């Protein structure tokens, strides 16, 4: 009979639990701390922004790129392609 009543209810069975909340313990009254022997805080001096002259050196990167031989670029591309194909082959096998 219990199984038929559980099957006929459309939603989940509601369960509740009772949780006891404990009151916060009161801290013991400790004497106030007197800071008589401490040093005063040090104030930071005002900083003035210093501007240094900027010199920007321009490089001619097109001359560096043109210095690389074209067959070397194609060889590196071919080797990296072969390595990629081998890695994909090993992944699927």
Backbone as a chain_set.jsonl record, in Angstrom:
{"seq": "XXXXXXXXXXXXXXXXXXXXXXXXXXXXXXXXXXXXXXXXXXXXXXXXXXXXXXXXXXXXXXXXXXXXXXXXXXXXXXXXXXXXXXXXXXXXX", "coords": {"N": [[0.814, -1.183, 0.0], [2.005, 1.193, 0.661], [3.7, 1.611, -1.439], [1.979, 2.175, -3.543], [0.86, 4.624, -2.799], [3.095, 6.226, -2.822], [3.765, 6.152, -5.479], [1.631, 7.459, -6.607], [1.884, 10.12, -5.894], [2.709, 13.234, -7.311], [5.081, 14.743, -6.995], [8.38, 15.061, -5.457], [9.074, 13.528, -2.286], [8.634, 15.388, 0.623], [11.021, 16.236, 2.922], [11.973, 17.116, 6.188], [14.247, 18.578, 8.497], [15.218, 19.183, 11.811], [17.173, 21.706, 13.04], [19.278, 22.699, 15.572], [20.146, 25.822, 16.667], [22.922, 27.103, 18.141], [23.513, 29.531, 20.675], [25.695, 32.389, 20.315], [28.78, 32.27, 21.996], [29.624, 34.423, 24.645], [32.382, 36.579, 24.641], [35.036, 36.675, 27.017], [35.336, 39.411, 29.216], [37.975, 41.333, 28.629], [40.714, 43.294, 29.824], [41.137, 46.626, 28.583], [43.49, 47.322, 26.059], [46.311, 49.261, 26.4], [48.181, 51.357, 24.461], [50.863, 52.606, 25.0], [53.581, 52.587, 24.543], [54.112, 52.576, 21.85], [55.323, 53.438, 18.583], [54.776, 56.41, 16.637], [52.905, 56.513, 13.551], [54.577, 56.505, 10.41], [54.638, 59.027, 8.062], [54.384, 59.052, 4.581], [56.526, 60.74, 2.321], [55.566, 63.257, -0.049], [55.438, 62.246, -3.348], [56.959, 63.237, -6.328], [56.138, 63.178, -9.702], [58.462, 61.97, -11.996], [59.661, 62.764, -15.106], [61.207, 61.161, -17.664], [63.199, 61.59, -20.548], [62.085, 59.969, -23.439], [63.444, 57.78, -25.742], [62.885, 56.319, -28.743], [63.865, 53.616, -30.533], [63.777, 52.709, -33.828], [63.377, 49.715, -35.648], [64.247, 48.085, -38.626], [62.304, 45.753, -39.559], [61.579, 44.437, -41.834], [63.862, 44.043, -43.317], [65.132, 42.13, -41.797], [63.422, 39.954, -42.046], [63.536, 39.471, -44.748], [66.092, 38.502, -44.898], [66.061, 35.853, -44.215], [66.371, 32.766, -45.779], [64.193, 31.577, -48.348], [63.848, 28.765, -48.99], [64.482, 27.613, -46.52], [62.364, 28.426, -44.884], [60.187, 27.068, -46.114], [61.034, 24.454, -45.671], [60.961, 24.267, -42.852], [58.222, 24.634, -42.478], [57.236, 22.335, -43.77], [58.382, 20.276, -42.167], [57.16, 20.787, -39.689], [54.516, 20.289, -40.398], [54.594, 17.552, -40.991], [55.217, 16.549, -38.438], [52.9, 17.306, -37.062], [50.988, 15.729, -38.399], [51.908, 13.183, -37.678], [51.478, 13.262, -34.91], [48.673, 13.496, -34.808], [48.015, 11.063, -36.007], [49.022, 9.248, -34.099], [47.352, 9.892, -31.996], [44.803, 8.991, -32.782], [45.286, 6.302, -33.13]], "CA": [[0.0, 0.0, 0.0], [2.886, 2.361, 0.71], [4.284, 1.842, -2.76], [0.975, 2.781, -4.418], [0.688, 6.029, -2.441], [4.3, 6.941, -3.238], [3.749, 6.254, -6.933], [0.572, 8.359, -7.032], [2.218, 11.523, -5.633], [3.414, 13.735, -8.493], [6.359, 15.394, -6.71], [9.24, 14.349, -4.513], [8.621, 13.505, -0.9], [9.231, 16.489, 1.351], [11.628, 15.84, 4.188], [12.467, 18.253, 6.95], [15.109, 18.251, 9.632], [15.246, 20.255, 12.787], [18.548, 22.06, 13.378], [19.334, 23.54, 16.756], [21.142, 26.877, 16.537], [23.485, 27.427, 19.444], [23.79, 30.962, 20.812], [27.111, 32.74, 20.285], [29.338, 32.433, 23.344], [30.077, 35.784, 24.921], [33.804, 36.587, 24.983], [35.331, 37.177, 28.365], [35.689, 40.82, 29.224], [39.403, 41.487, 28.891], [41.013, 44.711, 30.032], [41.482, 47.351, 27.368], [44.926, 47.396, 25.826], [46.791, 50.634, 26.285], [49.367, 51.337, 23.617], [51.624, 53.794, 25.371], [54.971, 52.502, 24.118], [54.208, 52.369, 20.413], [55.835, 54.572, 17.815], [53.752, 56.973, 15.753], [52.986, 56.084, 12.169], [55.43, 57.325, 9.567], [53.932, 59.512, 6.89], [55.195, 58.983, 3.37], [56.673, 62.058, 1.696], [54.89, 63.423, -1.33], [56.298, 61.892, -4.474], [56.74, 64.041, -7.521], [56.368, 62.343, -10.881], [59.641, 62.35, -12.761], [59.511, 62.397, -16.499], [62.483, 60.967, -18.34], [63.01, 61.655, -21.997], [61.989, 58.66, -24.062], [63.977, 57.674, -27.095], [62.398, 55.092, -29.348], [64.685, 53.216, -31.66], [63.004, 51.941, -34.793], [64.121, 48.665, -36.328], [63.707, 47.73, -39.924], [62.053, 44.316, -39.464], [61.432, 43.834, -43.156], [65.186, 43.603, -43.751], [65.435, 40.89, -41.066], [62.594, 38.898, -42.613], [64.049, 39.177, -46.082], [67.383, 37.847, -44.785], [65.838, 34.41, -44.045], [66.181, 32.161, -47.107], [62.866, 31.028, -48.566], [63.82, 27.3, -48.853], [64.491, 27.265, -45.096], [60.991, 28.624, -44.395], [59.356, 25.969, -46.615], [61.47, 23.221, -45.001], [60.412, 24.295, -41.492], [56.779, 24.415, -42.582], [57.018, 20.926, -44.095], [58.717, 19.451, -41.0], [56.117, 20.957, -38.67], [53.32, 19.615, -40.901], [54.801, 16.109, -40.801], [55.114, 16.283, -36.995], [51.481, 17.406, -36.714], [50.293, 14.55, -38.924], [52.306, 12.038, -36.844], [50.794, 13.389, -33.616], [47.259, 13.164, -35.015], [47.982, 9.62, -36.277], [49.219, 8.568, -32.813], [46.191, 10.155, -31.151], [43.674, 8.158, -33.191], [45.601, 4.859, -33.138]], "C": [[0.865, 1.257, 0.0], [3.464, 2.651, -0.659], [3.268, 2.487, -3.702], [0.767, 4.251, -4.075], [1.908, 6.846, -2.853], [4.304, 7.13, -4.751], [2.695, 7.254, -7.398], [0.914, 9.827, -6.781], [3.075, 12.057, -6.771], [4.814, 14.288, -8.198], [7.195, 14.584, -5.745], [8.693, 14.462, -3.099], [9.361, 14.6, -0.135], [9.744, 15.985, 2.685], [12.147, 17.079, 4.879], [13.34, 17.747, 8.08], [15.132, 19.455, 10.554], [16.694, 20.48, 13.206], [18.505, 23.014, 14.553], [20.457, 24.548, 16.568], [21.611, 27.242, 17.933], [23.742, 28.925, 19.528], [25.299, 31.199, 20.795], [27.639, 32.873, 21.709], [29.876, 33.852, 23.515], [31.57, 35.739, 25.276], [34.009, 37.164, 26.378], [35.77, 38.631, 28.271], [37.163, 40.937, 29.589], [39.686, 42.977, 29.066], [41.453, 45.354, 28.717], [42.998, 47.475, 27.253], [45.311, 48.849, 25.655], [48.122, 50.598, 25.537], [50.184, 52.602, 23.893], [53.027, 53.769, 24.774], [55.118, 52.255, 22.619], [54.721, 53.625, 19.737], [54.729, 55.118, 16.929], [53.964, 56.476, 14.32], [53.829, 57.051, 11.348], [54.626, 57.748, 8.35], [54.89, 59.502, 5.707], [55.329, 60.382, 2.782], [55.96, 62.085, 0.354], [55.854, 63.098, -2.454], [55.939, 62.76, -5.669], [57.016, 63.169, -8.73], [57.556, 62.876, -11.676], [59.451, 61.871, -14.188], [60.893, 62.329, -17.135], [62.247, 61.063, -19.837], [63.048, 60.254, -22.598], [62.567, 58.731, -25.465], [63.572, 56.317, -27.633], [63.246, 54.789, -30.565], [63.832, 52.365, -32.59], [63.918, 50.927, -35.47], [63.447, 48.379, -37.656], [63.514, 46.217, -39.947], [61.914, 43.671, -40.831], [62.776, 43.354, -43.693], [65.558, 42.299, -43.055], [64.653, 39.724, -41.652], [63.112, 38.504, -43.991], [65.384, 38.449, -46.038], [67.239, 36.335, -44.615], [65.602, 33.801, -45.422], [64.827, 31.466, -47.204], [62.856, 29.495, -48.492], [63.834, 26.849, -47.383], [63.088, 27.407, -44.512], [60.087, 27.47, -44.839], [59.741, 24.65, -45.957], [60.903, 23.158, -43.585], [58.902, 24.073, -41.496], [56.474, 22.952, -42.874], [57.295, 20.013, -42.915], [57.636, 19.585, -39.932], [54.812, 20.294, -39.102], [53.432, 18.114, -40.712], [54.674, 15.745, -39.329], [53.657, 16.35, -36.549], [50.712, 16.183, -37.19], [50.639, 13.323, -38.088], [51.6, 12.094, -35.497], [49.316, 13.05, -33.738], [47.102, 11.668, -35.246], [48.099, 8.839, -34.963], [48.02, 8.76, -31.893], [45.049, 9.198, -31.503], [44.005, 6.676, -33.187], [45.801, 4.316, -31.744]], "O": [[0.496, 2.269, -0.595], [3.694, 3.81, -1.006], [3.651, 3.267, -4.574], [0.52, 5.056, -4.973], [1.78, 8.021, -3.195], [4.788, 8.145, -5.251], [2.839, 7.841, -8.47], [0.302, 10.705, -7.389], [4.055, 11.422, -7.161], [5.658, 14.295, -9.094], [6.762, 13.535, -5.269], [7.945, 15.384, -2.775], [10.582, 14.718, -0.24], [9.008, 15.39, 3.471], [12.693, 17.98, 4.243], [13.182, 16.622, 8.553], [15.072, 20.602, 10.108], [17.363, 19.557, 13.67], [17.786, 24.012, 14.534], [21.602, 24.161, 16.333], [20.822, 27.636, 18.792], [24.153, 29.53, 18.537], [26.08, 30.339, 21.201], [27.008, 33.524, 22.542], [30.511, 34.398, 22.613], [31.976, 34.944, 26.123], [33.254, 38.02, 26.841], [36.49, 39.019, 27.351], [37.55, 40.671, 30.727], [38.975, 43.818, 28.516], [42.057, 44.709, 27.86], [43.69, 47.706, 28.244], [44.712, 49.576, 24.863], [49.058, 49.902, 25.93], [50.182, 53.542, 23.099], [53.606, 54.827, 24.523], [56.158, 51.77, 22.175], [54.571, 54.732, 20.253], [53.84, 54.374, 16.515], [55.064, 56.075, 13.941], [53.796, 58.262, 11.565], [54.005, 56.917, 7.688], [56.052, 59.893, 5.822], [54.354, 61.133, 2.745], [55.78, 61.051, -0.29], [56.966, 63.625, -2.498], [54.767, 62.981, -5.972], [58.039, 62.485, -8.774], [57.641, 64.065, -11.983], [59.119, 60.711, -14.432], [61.644, 63.305, -17.143], [61.195, 60.654, -20.329], [63.939, 59.46, -22.295], [62.231, 59.61, -26.26], [63.885, 55.285, -27.038], [63.337, 55.585, -31.5], [63.226, 51.389, -32.148], [65.062, 51.223, -35.817], [62.223, 48.431, -37.775], [64.43, 45.476, -40.305], [62.115, 42.464, -40.963], [62.835, 42.375, -44.436], [66.224, 41.451, -43.648], [65.178, 38.614, -41.744], [63.118, 37.325, -44.345], [65.781, 37.836, -47.029], [68.2, 35.602, -44.848], [64.73, 34.261, -46.16], [64.374, 30.84, -46.246], [61.892, 28.952, -47.953], [63.258, 25.813, -47.049], [62.674, 26.569, -43.712], [59.309, 26.95, -44.039], [58.875, 23.811, -45.708], [60.417, 22.109, -43.16], [58.368, 23.4, -40.615], [55.552, 22.386, -42.288], [56.537, 19.074, -42.672], [57.238, 18.586, -39.333], [54.074, 19.787, -38.257], [52.464, 17.468, -40.312], [54.074, 14.72, -39.005], [53.224, 15.531, -35.738], [49.873, 15.657, -36.46], [49.765, 12.503, -37.811], [51.164, 11.059, -34.993], [48.762, 12.385, -32.863], [46.159, 11.061, -34.737], [47.36, 7.879, -34.742], [47.708, 7.877, -31.093], [44.4, 8.656, -30.608], [43.091, 5.853, -33.236], [46.071, 3.127, -31.578]]}, "num_chains": 1, "name": "protein.A"}
